[in-house]
Amino acid sequence: MRIESSVTSLSWIPSEAIASMTAKLPFELGVAHYDETPPDVLSDLAALRDADRFRFANHLTAWIEVEDGKITGCGQTGGGMIGSTTLRVGSKQATFQAIALPELQPEPVVSDGEVRFTQTSGGRTGVPAPRRVKRPPFVQIAAPLAWTTLTLTIRVDGTSDSELTGASSFPRHWLYDHDGKLTAKSGLIDFANWYATAFGKHSPWGDEDSPALSTEVESAMERQLSEQLMRGATAPKIKKVKAGATITEQGADEDDVFLVLDGVVGVEVDGEALAELGPGALLGERAILEGGKRTATLRAVTACKLAVVPGDQLDHTKLAEVSTQHRREENR
C-alpha cells in the first residue's frame, strides 16, 4: 500500500514588512510592491504565481510503501517555484527573473513506523541590491537569498505531519498541509538582518540554516476583525515592544485590543505559559467582555509590532466569538 502526503510553503512580503526608510522607499513610491495576503486554502499554485501573489514557493511531496505494517520503500518529489520581480516607474516597467538555487533533499530518515523527508528550496530575487554587509567582502551587489526548509513525516498508520524547520528571516512564510489548509506561519520578519547577512555561505547552500519560529494560525473571525481594526475610521496606534517586555499584566484595568503584526507573543495565566501566538492573532478582548480586567499576562517572546485600538471600536459580538477560542486556562 502506498501512502502519500505533501507540504507547501508560500513566501511573500506583507505591507509594512520593511522598516528601513531607504529600503522602503521603492515600495512607498510604487516602484516595487507588497504582496496581497495569500489564501487560507491553497488550490492552484501555478495560478498564484502567474498572478504575482508570492515571491517563491517550496512544495514537497513524498510517499511510503507499506506491507504488513512495515515500510518497504519511500521516495519524494516536488521542488521550488520562484517568480519574477517587476519594477515600475511611470509608464515604464522592467521585469527581473529571480534565480532559483538547486533543491536540497537529504536522504529520508527511516525509523520504526515512519519516514521523515526534508527539502530546502529558494533562491535570489532578480533585482540587484547594492549594499554594505556585515561580513567580507563587506559590499554585495546581488540580492540576498531567501529560502524555506520543510520536513514531512509519513507514518504507516496513514497519518502525517509537517513543519517549517528552517527559513530566511525575510520575507513572511506560510505553511500549508496536504489538503491545502493553512497550518502555520513564520512568526518574525527581520529585514535588516536578512539584507545584511543572507548571502554566500550564510545559507543552507553554504554551511548554515536559520531556525524558523512558527506560530499557530488565527481563526477566520480574527482575520475578519483584523481587517476592521486596520481599516476602520480611526487608524490604530502602532506599538513596538522589545523582546522580554510585558505588554499587559493579568488583573490590569485596561480595554485595548492588540493585533500582532509581527513577532511572537506569549500568553501566561497565573504564571503558567499557555501559548505563543504570532502575526494575525487578536488579543485582549476578554477584558472588554468580562468586567474590564485582563485575564492573562501578555509578554513579547521576540521583538513585536502591535496594532492597538480601544475595544469599543470593534464589534463585541464578534469579539465574543473570538473569546471562546482563547480560554486556554480551561484546557490546561
N, C-alpha and C positions, 0 to 999 in steps of 0.2 A: 504494500500500500504506500502510495506517495502522499506526503503531507507538505503543502506549500504555504508560504506566507511572505509578507513584504513589509517594508517600511520606507517612508519618503520624508525628506526634509525640504522645505522651501526657505530660501534666504532672501530677505527683502529689506528695504530701507524705509522705516516709518517716518512720519513727519516729526520734526524736532529731534531727530536722532543724532544730529551733529551740533556740538556746542561751539566749536571754534568759529569765530566770525569769518576768518579767511576761507576756511573750507566750506562754510555755509553759504557764502556769497553767491556761487553759481546756482544754488537751489532757490535762493530768495529772488534772484533776477530772472528765473525761469529758464536759464540755460540748461541746467540739469533738473531732474525731477525726483521727488519722493515717490514711493510706491503706494498704490491702493492696497488696503488691507486684504490679505489672501482670504479665500473662502473657508468656512467652517468644515466643509466636506470637500475633499479633493476628488475630482472626477476625471477631467481631461487635462493632463499635464501639458501636452503639446499646445493646446489652445491657450492656456495661461501664458506659456512662453511667447507665443505669437502675438498675444495682446500686451506683451511687455509688463506682466504682472509680478515678476520676480527677477532676481539677479542670477541665481543659479539654483538647481535642484540636485538632490542626491537620492537616487532610487535604488534600493537593494531588494532583490527578490531571491529567495532561497527555497530549497526543498530537502526533505529527507525521505529515504525508503525504509519502511519498517516491515519486518516479518516476525511473527510470533513474539511481538513486544520488543524486538531487538533492532537496532539500527544497522542496516546493511549497505547503505550508501547515502551520499549527500552531495549537494552542489549549489552554486549560486550564480546569478546573472545580474543584469542591471548595470547602472552606471550614472554618470552625471549628465546634466543638461544645462548648458550655460548660454546665456543670451548675449545681446549686444547693448551698447550704451549710445544713445543718441543725444547730442548736444544741439541746442537751437539758439540762434541769435537772429532776432527779427524773422525775416522770411527764409533765412538760410539755416541749413542743418547739416550735421555730419554724423555718420554712424561709425562707431569703433567696435570691431568684433572682439569679444572677450577671448582670452586664451585659456583653454582647459588644460589642466595637467593630468597625467595618467592616473587612473583609479588605483588606489592601494587596496589590495584584497589579500590579507594574510590567510594562511591555511585555516579552515574551520577547526574549532576546538570541539572534539567529540568526547563526551563524558557519559556516564551512566544515565541513559534515558533522554538525552538532549544533545543538540549541536548548537554551538554559538558561532555566528557569522559576523564578520566585521568588514566595513567598507568606508574608505575615505575618498571624498570627491570634492573638487573645487577648481580654482584657477585664479587668473588675474583679469581684472576688468580691462577693457580695451583702451581706456583713456590714460595717457601718460600723466604722472603726478609728481613733477619735480619737487623735492622737499629735503629738508635736513632730517637725519635719523640718528638714533642713539648709538648705533654700532657701526664699525667700519663697513663700508668706506665713508660713512657719515653724510653722504648725499645719494639719493636714489632718484632715478628718472621714471622707471616703470612703476605701475600701480602696485599696491600691496596685494598679498594673496588672501583669499577668503576660502573657507572650507567648512565641511562638517564631517564628523566621523560617527557612523551609525553602527549599532550592534543589533542583531536579531537572533533570538533564541527560539528554536523549534523543538518541541518535546514529542515523545512517542504517543502521548495521550491526545495529540491533536491541538494542544494549546501552544501559544507562542506569545512572546512579549518583545518589546523593542525599546531602545534607549538612545538618546543623544549623548554619547560618551566624550566627544571632543568637538571643538568648534573654534573658529576665529572669533575674536571679541567684537567683530563687526562684520556684517550687519546683524539684524534680528533673524533668528532661525526658528521655524515652526516645524513640529513633528506630526506626521500622520501615520495611522496604522494600516493594516492590510485592507480594511474596509473603507479607507479614505477619511476616517474620522480624526479630527484634530485631537491629539492626546497630550501634548506638552509644548512648552515654549522656552526658549533661552531667556534667562532672567535679566541679563545685564548687557548693555551695549557700552563699549569703551572705545570710541572712535579714536581718541588721541593716542592711546597705547597701540592700537592696531595700525594706525597710519605711520607710526614711528618704528615699529618693530617687526611687522609681519612680512618678511622677505628673506631670501636666501635660505640658510639652514634653519631659520627660526620658524619652521612649519613642519607638518608631517612628512614633507618630501625632503626635509633636512634631517634634523635629529630631535624634534620636539613637537608635541601636540599641545593644545591648550584645553584643559578640562572644561566641560560645559556645565554651567549651573542652570538646571532645568526646573521649571515650576509647573504646577498643575494648571489646567485650563479653566478659566472663569465660566460661569453659566451664561446662557443666552440672555437672561434678564439683566445680568451685569453688563453685558455688551450694549444692550438697549439703553440702560441708564447712563452708561459711559458716553454714548452719543449725545444724550440730553445734557449731561454735565459739561461736555466740552463745547457744545454748540448752542447753549442756551443764551438768553438775552444778556445775562451777566457773565462775563468771562471769569473762569476760575482763577484763583491765586495759585501760582506755580511755586512749589516749595522744594528746595534741595536739602537733603538730610545726609549727614556723614555716616559712614558705616559704624555701627555700635550705638548710635544715638537713639534715644527714646522718642517716639513720635507722639504717643499719648499713653497715659497710665490708667490701669484698671481703677475704677472708682471716681475718676475725674468728672467734673461737671462740664461737659462740652457737647456741642451739637453739630460739629463739622463732619462732613463725609469726605473720605480720601479715595482718590483713584490713583492706583500705581501706574505711572507712565514708564518707569524704568527702574530696575533694581529688584531686590528681594526683601520682603518684609516678614518678620517673624511674629507669630501670634502666641501670646502667653496668657494663661489663666491660673491665678493663684501660684505663680512662679513656675508653672509647668509649660514647656514649649509644646504647642499643639499642631502648628502648621507653619509652612513657609510659602508665601504667595508672591507672585510676580506680576508682570505687566498685564493690565486688564482687570485686576482684582479691585473690587469696590469694598471699602472697609469703613467701619464706624457707624453703620446705620442702626445698630441695636440701641445705642444711647438715645436716639431720637424716638424710637418706638417703645422703649422700656424705662421710662422715667428720667431720662436725661443724664444718666451716669454711664461711664464707659464699663463694658462688661469684660474687657480684655486689655492687656498691655500690648502695644504695637511697637516693635523695635526694628531698626534698619539692620538687616544682616549684611547688606552691601551698601555702598552709596546709592541713594534713591532719589528719584524725582517724582513728586506727587502733585496732583491737581486737587485743590481743596475748595469746597463750597459749603455754605450753610445748608443744613439738612432740609430747611423749608423750601428750598429751590427744586427739590426732587419729589416725584410722585410717591407718597407714603404707602400706597397700596403695592406698588412695585418694590419699594424698599422692604416691605413685609415679606414678599416672596423671596427676595434675596436672603433675608434674615433666616428663613427656615433652613437654609443650607449652611449657615455659619455657626450653628450651635455645637461646635466641636467638643466643648467640655462635657456635653451629654453623652458623647460616644467614646469617652476615654476608656 
